[in-house]
Amino acid sequence: MEQLRAVLAAADPEWRSLVLFGFYTGQRLGDLARLRWNNVDLTSGRLTLVTAKTGKRLSIPLAAPLRKHIEGLSQNANENANVNAPLHPRSCRIVESQAGRTGTLSRQFGELLMTAGLREKVSHTDIRGVTRSGPRTLHHLSFHSLRRTATTLLHEHGIPQAVAQAFVGHDSPAMHEIYVAVGGEALEKAAAALPDLLSR
């Protein structure tokens, strides 16, 4: 929780929103970057989307802190805004301009982790100032860590494994069968089990 709060404190408003969406929905960065206002239904308290990786349609209950965050975003948005407008305009432009790839956003998130003191700064040049080549460095913290953290916290709060996996939309065919069998009330309990990152 301390690491999550450090990231939120270092983030600009759009990254703060992406982190909250990542934590409270367990979804991938590319899917969250492409979210539009018509993906959010505050009346029913649900976020609906089709995942780019699997093409799976998800309907995720909004955890109370995420709903409060979205209500704040909608109050700041123009009342006559297009429902097809992206929730995260800058990130959406980046992903769409790069044919759905999220490398640029992942690098930006890595820089945010450095700013928050959670990742060491890495030079991409050697001592002569020449750009290094070779395989990219893998880090134990990434945007995907939000998905793992959400799942872990759901398990720690006693949410059954099938419900936790359905909540984040697990990819495997076996988990898809579990997703179909999980009821809406169980998913709402899963959303309610996640801690409030916005309160102190």
N, C-alpha and C positions, 0 to 999 in steps of 0.2 A: 504494500500500500504506500510505503514511503517513496518507493521508486516511481510509482504511478503519479503521485502528487508532485514529485520533482519534475516529471515530464510535463504535467499540466501547467505548472508554474512557469516553465521555460517556453511554452508553446505560444504562438500567435493564435488569434481567434479561430482561424480555419483548422490549424493542426489540433488545437484543443478540441474542436468539434469532432474531428476524425478519430482522435484518441478515445473520446467518450463513446462514439458509435462503435469503435472497435472493441472496447471493453464490454459494453452493455449488450452487444449483439453477437460478438464472437465472429464477425464476418471479415473477409479478406479486404485488403487495402483497395484493390482495384474496384471491387463491387461498391465499397463505401464512397470512393471518389466519384463514381458515376451516379450516385443517388440523386433523385429529383424530388421536388415537393410532392408529386403525385404518388411517390412511394410511401408517404407518411399519411396515416389516417389518425388524427388526434381524437376523433369521435370514438372510434373503436379501440384506440390505444395500440395500434399495430403498425409495424413496418413490413411492407411486402417487397420482395425483390426476386429476380431470377439470377442465380449465380452464373458468372461467366465461365467458371471452370467446369461445372457439371451440367449447367442448364436447368438446375433444380429450382422450383418455385418455393420460396420460403415466406411464411407469415409469422413474424416474431413479435411477441408482446413487448411493449415498451416498458422497461424498468422505470420506476417513478423518477429517479434523477435524470435519466435520458429524456423522458417526456418533458420535464421542467426545462431542460436545456433547449429542446426543440421549440417549446412555447416561447422562450426568449428569442430564439432565432426568428420565429414567425412574427413576433411583435416588431422586430427590427426591419423585417422585409416590407417592401411596398405592398399594401393591401391588394393592389391590382396585379401583382406579380404573376407571371405565367406559371401554371402548375407544372410545366415541363422544365422550368428553370432548375439548374443544379443547386443542391444544398451547399456544395463545396466547389464554387465556380473555378477557382484557380487550379485545384487538383483535377477537376473534371477536364479542363482544357488540356492539361498536361497529358493525361491518360488518353484522351481522344486523339490528340495530335501525334501520339506514339503508338497508334493502332492497338490500344488496350494494354500495352506493356507498362509496368509500374516501376521500372528500374530507377527513374529519376526521383519518383516519390519515395522509394525505399532509401535512396541516398540522402534525401532531405530529412527523412525520419532519423537516419543514422546521425546526421549533423545535430538534430534536436536532442538525441541521446547524449551526444558529446557536450552540448550546451548544458544539459541537466546534470552532467558529471557522471553519467552511467556508462560511458564508452570512452576509451582512450582515443585521443586524436592520432590519426594515422597519416603519415606523409605519403603521397603518391609519387614522390620523386626520391632518387637516391642522393647521396651526399654531393654528387656533382651537379644536381639539379635536373637530371635526366629522368623522364617519366618511366616508372617501372612497368614491366609487362608481366604476364603470367596469370595464374588463377586468382580470382578475387578472394579477399579475406572473408571468412565466415565468422559471424559474431553470434554470441549466445543470446543477445537481445536484439529483437527486430519487431516490426509491426505485428508479425505473426505471434509474437509473445503474448499480445493481448488476448488472442484466441485461446492460447494454452492457459493463461491466467484465469480467464473467465471459466473455462471448463474445470480447472482445479478447484476454484472457489465454490462452484456449484457442488462438486463432490464433497468438499469439506463441510458444506451446509446440509448434507444428507440428501441431496437431490439424486434420485436413481440414475444410474449410468445411461440407460436408454433415453431418459428425459434430457439429460445434459447433452448427449450427442445429437438429439433431435433439435435442441435449442440452437446449437451452433451449425446445424446442417451438415453433419458428417458426410464425407464423400463416398464411402464404399457402398456397393449394392446392398450388403447385409445391413448396414446402418440405415440405408434408405427405407428398408422394410420396417425397421424399428421406428423411424420417423413417422411413417404412415399410421402406426398403431398408437402413438402417443397423443393423448387428448389435450385440448386447449387449456383446460384448468391446470394440468400439470406443468405446461409451458409457462403459464402466468406465475405459478409458484416459483419456477426456476428464475424468472425475471426478477421477482420480488426478493429472492435470496441474495442477489448481488449487493455488495455494500455501496453506500453513497459516497462517491469520490468528491462530491461538491460541498459536503459539510465538514466542518472541523471538529 
